[in-house]
């Protein structure tokens, strides 16, 4: 007996939502960290503080890049689900013509 493949487009859509939620949460946490560091700058004056803030500011473009990549992955999952659904509908339409 041959093994079968069961495909659920809903799993792809649910995963896209989870990925997007994680991305949103990560971005919010990073924004909180940046705000806290800027608030700390008012009271913590030292070379170390300046270096840490400079390093975090330098990483900000990377954080944005990762956010964009993760969003692209969520969109890919959604498009994959949509494409599969469209293909299945086309196959069903052609199969119905043989009745």
BELHUBEL-V690634 format. One line per field, one symbol per residue. ss: DSSP state (2 for helix, 1 for strand, 0 for the rest). phi: phi as a letter, one per 40 degrees, with the letter a starting at -180 (. if undefined). A space follows every 10 residues. Layout:
ss: ???
phi: ???
This chain:
ss: 0000000022 2222222222 2222222222 2222222222 2000002222 2222222222 2222222222 2222222222 2222222222 222222000
phi: .ccbbbbbcc cccccdcccc cccccccccc cccccccccc dcbbbacccc cccccccccd ccdccccccc cccccdcccc cccccccccc ccccccccc
